[in-house]
């Protein structure tokens, strides 16, 4: 019996240790069945050992055999636990693989639907319609290529064309405001068209009696400059950046702040009688043309001249016959006219006039007797605000504005100034206040006097000039 028991124990031990080499070939269900049998066998053997111990019916040899059986059962139990761990690993791998399979199935289902849709589209395919669409797209592509080629040619011309710049300047003309305007006639195939347009030729761009309105002239600049040596200078620049060979330009000058003779004594936005010498220059391609002309309020709209770019893109002057000159003058006379030049008594004309003149007032008031002195920009801005309010409400004429601005301008030459004494400042303050001098102008005038801008005699003369302005306005 003992021999049989030992043999059975050895066999079981060999089976336990050999079992692990066969499990990888089993399925998860087979492994689970083997583990369950092993655990059941262990449970049965342990239960038998427990019964025998309770009865106490055993010898020393039986005790040794029982111990060996328990050890074998424990070994089986440990092996079963290892099998359970391997089974869990196999199960996790199966679950992960299952998820991958499910994802692949979803992807295949999506592709299947797409293939079904593509098959349906192909079944509905019309070769004739497809060819017609291909032909249409091909034709459109050819047109786009030709259009791109034309644009490239235009850009190439622009790259090889210098801008045409029109520059007018005049000095010491008081409050006269003169502006350039240019009527442009495009050439044809690089050649000029007839000066007087025909039914088959290009016309001229629009001009107006006022500031230039043509959208072709983006580079417009109107500037005032005050210099102690040269005095005041006003400049107006127009820049044409897309000129081409064969283009013709008729240059006009407009006297903006003019007024009909019967309204000279009213509070219109202009001086009544004045004349100004204007120098006009044209620059293009390294060439320059210059001309001088006198402009007055009696003849406010003037044709300066006509220039063009010849076939070699050179700037040349065009000699005009009396008939041609008359046509250009008539063209301007028939053009649109702004309120500033054609309705000077209107509120709009008043607003436009001040907009044009405030640059001159600002330039005069910002000049100082020397470079060491800096003008108070905020004070000048406040003065201009008072000027605008009183001018637009009819309290001051343009002449009165110009004379009031002269109250605080720097002297013509530096040096010789002195700070007035306290009595002179107090008397001037009282008189200016009584005369209704704009407050900001009065403050800045006295501040500059305290910096010694003028001689005592000049200071007194300027204070007296305000009374003269009030007397002139009363008349």
JOFEN-V90823 format. One record per backbone hydrogen bond with DSSP energy under -1.0 kcal/mol. NH is the residue of the N-H (numbers start at 1). CO is the residue of the C=O. Records with the same first field share a line. If there is no record, write none. Layout:
NH: CO + CO
//
This chain:
5: 1
6: 2
7: 3
8: 4
9: 5
10: 6
11: 7
12: 8
13: 9
14: 10
15: 11
16: 12
17: 13
18: 14
19: 15
21: 18
22: 19
23: 19
25: 22
26: 23
31: 27
32: 28
33: 29
34: 30
35: 31
36: 32
37: 33
38: 34
39: 35
40: 36
41: 37
42: 38
43: 39
44: 40
45: 41
46: 42
47: 43
48: 44
49: 45
50: 46
51: 47
52: 48
53: 49
54: 50
55: 51
56: 52
58: 56
63: 59
64: 60
65: 61
66: 62
67: 63
68: 64
69: 65
70: 66
71: 67
72: 68
73: 69
74: 70
75: 71
76: 72
77: 73
78: 74
79: 75
80: 76
81: 77
82: 78
83: 79
84: 80
85: 81
86: 82
87: 83
88: 84
89: 85
90: 86
91: 87
92: 88
93: 89
94: 90
95: 91
96: 92
97: 93
98: 94
99: 95
100: 96
101: 97
102: 98
103: 99
104: 100
105: 101
106: 102
107: 103
108: 104
109: 105
110: 106
111: 107
112: 108
113: 109
114: 110
115: 111
116: 112
117: 113
118: 114
119: 115
120: 116
121: 117
122: 118
123: 119
124: 120
130: 126
131: 127
132: 128
133: 129
134: 130
135: 131
136: 132
137: 133
138: 134
139: 135
140: 136
141: 137
142: 138
143: 139
144: 140
145: 141
146: 142
147: 143
148: 144
149: 145
150: 146
151: 147
152: 148
153: 149
154: 150
155: 151
156: 152
157: 153
158: 154
159: 155
160: 156
161: 158
164: 240
165: 283
166: 238
167: 281
168: 236
169: 279
170: 234
172: 232
176: 173
179: 254
181: 252
183: 250
185: 248
188: 191
191: 188
205: 184
209: 336
210: 208
217: 214
218: 216
220: 218
221: 237
223: 235
225: 233
227: 231
231: 227
233: 225
234: 170
235: 223
236: 168
237: 221
238: 166
240: 164
246: 309
247: 244
248: 185
249: 307
250: 183
251: 305
252: 181
253: 302
254: 179
255: 300
256: 177 + 254
258: 256
263: 260
264: 261
266: 263
268: 266
270: 268
276: 295
278: 293
279: 169
280: 291
281: 167
282: 289
283: 165
284: 287
287: 284
289: 282
291: 280
293: 278
295: 276
297: 274
302: 253
304: 251
305: 251
307: 249
308: 316
309: 247
310: 314
313: 310
316: 308
318: 306
325: 321
326: 322
327: 323
328: 324
329: 325
330: 326
331: 327
332: 328
333: 329
334: 330
335: 332
338: 209
342: 338
343: 339
346: 343
350: 346
351: 347
352: 348
353: 349
354: 350
355: 351
356: 352
357: 353
358: 354
361: 357
362: 358
363: 359
364: 360
365: 361
366: 362
373: 370
377: 375
380: 376
381: 377
382: 378
383: 379
384: 380
385: 381
386: 382
387: 383
388: 384
389: 385
390: 386
391: 387
392: 388
393: 389
394: 391
395: 390
396: 390
401: 397
402: 398
403: 399
404: 400
405: 401
406: 402
407: 404
408: 405
418: 454
425: 421
426: 422
427: 423
428: 424
429: 425
430: 426
431: 427
432: 428
433: 429
434: 430
435: 431
436: 433
437: 432
442: 438
443: 439
444: 440
445: 441
446: 442
447: 443
448: 444
449: 445
450: 446
452: 449
453: 448
459: 455
460: 456
461: 457
462: 458
463: 459
464: 460
465: 461
468: 464
469: 465
470: 466
471: 467
472: 468
473: 469
474: 470
475: 471
//
